């Protein structure tokens, strides 16, 4: 039961505000993890139920901090005359030495995920002088720790 209220933002101009609520059924199984974070879950459980895991405050805080940091970096660089650019992520050959590449099938040809925007940025500064890029890059390097990332966000400035 509820009360109909006019609301301009509602798709049909009105919404029902509930006065009371009844539960007709309960879940036969509990959720695979506790979104409040009070009960810890193993990484495999968290990844299997990623949509729920992302609702945890701890994970939401990570995204908020990333957003604030990258927003500040963009503002800082833009204010100083740098132009943000976007370079290719699928490339035909290595653009810098020393890093292993992730191969991908690109239609019928082999291609690779970019490990750096360096080559493209060096070409762009001939016209634009000051450029930067914020984006994901990939390195197919074996690691001895769980802290080594094969995919990462880079703030690249030229």
Secondary structure by P-SEA (a helix, b strand, c coil): cbbbbbbccccccbbbbbcbbbbcccccccccccccccccccaaaaaaaaaaaaacaaaaaaaaaaaaaaaaaaaaaaaabbbbbbccccccccccccbbbbbbbcccbbbbccccaaaaaaaaaacccbbbbbbbbbbbccccccccccbbbbbccc
